[in-house]
């Protein structure tokens, strides 16, 4: 298959490429004898040989990861583009939501400002979220948002990854690593004050319970009382996450984990029409703080309870068995009023958000959902190290099982009109619980068996994997809607490690069950994805540098499209092709400079369709995205003193699916200043420094979404 990539040589792309080359030249300048005589010595942070993919990392540069192979593997040996966001990077950038963790990561779209979910997309597809290697949520609007203070790191694995994780899209995997008990005593208490009357108190305590270090504990807690950018919408949270590790010997470890989280929020997005957001309105732009639901009734409240364990036992010097388990129960109470999508033939009103003839008011739709979810996840692995002649093998055999179910009761109706420029509340009569209608429960079972071999021979490493999945979805009382999917997926990749540089090539696949049946009762087939990727990684030994450049070409088929013979039916002949380039570099130099720079070019095209959009770009996918963050610590050595930093985030123009509207490009600036003295750290972070009004996406269906305005955060941390 020919891998072809073309992209316009934009000044932004040139600038980022020159930045990568410049930093690489600076890092190797000391290798030249002439430079050694004239330049001062540059001290570079050493890579600790014992760096763990689940333990804290100093600085921004991680050298090992679990996501790509489910084994402790150096990034330079991984034949797939992967980014790691460390705890230090999150703290420096003042991360308060999960979507903010990937703001500076190449090719990831995560700028949607929503109280319901933190959504991500990449390479023309959605990104599936995992926590400690296990699926984080199943279903729609029946789960909570992640509290980033609970995380040690976030790993983003690009492209199809079904060979290890089962069903998923072509966009990639965002695997979150939770904070785990540590043998060294570490305690911190954190106070945050910020925009919208934000008040948050958090604590993170860990250490050993006995002198032998066989029992370790960790307790992470968060309490928040806050408003939000939108009137009458709170952003309150309470989290308690205890964990306990038992290590009776060097060969055995069992970590028990529990989580209780309760969030109270509401409708941050109103599904505002094009007019008044993207297009002109006689009355101006709809204010970003406008709330068009009903105070006192509107809510998006969630409750999450989970318990599980992470178990590992080394059978001998070569073989280790692991098992991870998590049981999660969630409840969501979702009540909202939003701009109506209902048509009115009598007045000529279309079935999309639009103002009335007065250009001042619009009708609303009202919706109430009570959703629930239950998940049981078990992933069992056997890892072995064997040798065949000159070739070393890391073998992995795994069996993962999922049992997921969702429940829903809902109600909907047309609600009274409202003026978004001067909203008046109180003319809506809320429903009662008796109005809720229970929907059929949906359950899913998945069984996956996977095999993987990581081979090392001299400077060459290769990874080969094969997986078989059985996924069955049942809807209570609707046997015709039952779907039983089976799929084989595979992956193969090879890397050559030529010192600090490692070129690689790989092929990966994905499958994603769609569920349901067509108009003739035939179950829909899963969407299938396949990707070819070529790249080179740069991870100099004993340095605080890590970078990569990757080009890829992927295809996802079996997408639904119109049936010209039956408007009530869908045909699965839709196909999307995506070609792109991604590059990223991270540096933590001499404990003084921390830097992130990234750029992505994405060409996502609808290659097959019956909907009249064949040959058009995929909606909501910008061709160009870029970001850079730089911070400098002024301390003479180690921690302490002042740190200043800032960043720029660029998102290019996006096709909306229609020539009537598009999503404009945006360039946002962030800034921070921090001071450390002894056990104290005080930091001021400002996101969207110039307070730009941003539209994160406009859709062909008729609505647009606002992004986050300027947000100021003051954080005081005391470690003892």
Buried (B, 14 or more C-beta within 10 A) or exposed (E): EEEEEEBEEBEBBEEBBEBBEEBBEEBBBBEEEEEEEEEEEEEBBEBEEEBBBBBBBBBBBBBBBBBBBBBBBBBBBBBBBBBBBBBBBBBBBBBBBBBBBBBBBBBBBBBBBBBBBBBBBBBBBBBBBBBBBBBBBBBBBBBBBBBBBBBBBBBBBBBBBBBBBBBBBBBBBBBBBBBBBBBEEBBBBBBBBBBBEBEBEBBBBBBBBEEEEBBBBBBBBBBBBBBBBBBBBBBBBBBBBBBBBBBEEEEEBBBBBBBBBBBBBBBBBBBBBBBBBBEEBEBEBBBBBBBBBBEEBBBBBBBBBBBBBBBBBBEEEEBBBBBBBBBBBBBBBBBBBBBBBEEBEEEEBEEBBBBBEEEBBBBBBBBBBBBBBBBBBBBBBBBBBEEEEEBBBBBBBBBBBBBBBBBBBBBEBEBBBBBBBEBEBEEBEEBEEEEBEEBEBBBBBBBBEBBBBBBBEEEEBBBBBBBBBBBBBBBBEEEEBEBEBEBEBBBBBBBBBEEBBBBBBBBBBBBBBBBBBBEEEEBBBBBBBBBBBBBBBBBBEEBBBBBBBBBBBBBBBBBBBBBEEEEEBBBBBBBBBBBBBBBBBBBBBBBBBBBBBBBBBBBBBBBBBBBEBBEBBBBBBBBBBBBBBBBEBEEEEEEBBEBEBBBBBBBBEBBBBBEEBBBEBBBBBBBBBBBBEEEEBBBBBBBBBEEBEBBBBBBBEBBBBBBBBBBBBBBEBBBE
